[in-house]
């Protein structure tokens, strides 16, 4: 039984400065990139609270894992369960898409504080 694509997703649009209206070639490419057929039937979902980025001159290597010791310096090795390798062009597009997604989230729900010490409330959990 053949699986059909699950749904059509809209790709993030590049910033307005990246597609000037005076350049129809870039505008046409941006228009085409907005609608992509995505077949996620073989995608595996996993949770990660750890990410490490390393690289070579040609590509970035992004490791994901689950840190079971999130406070302080871990005493045990963090098992890396997923590794994504991308070229720098893809990384830059991913950076723009992630940046746009985080901006939308913060506009709706408030600023995300990445410093754990600033998020921890004194006296909680003791």
Secondary structure, 3 states (H helix, E strand, C coil): CCCCCCEEEECCCCCHHHCCCCCHHHHHHHHHHCEEEECCCCCCCCCCCEEEEEECCCEEEEEEECCCCCCCCCCCCCCEEEEEEEEHHHHHHHHHHHHHHHHHHHHHHCCCCCCHHHHCCCCCCC
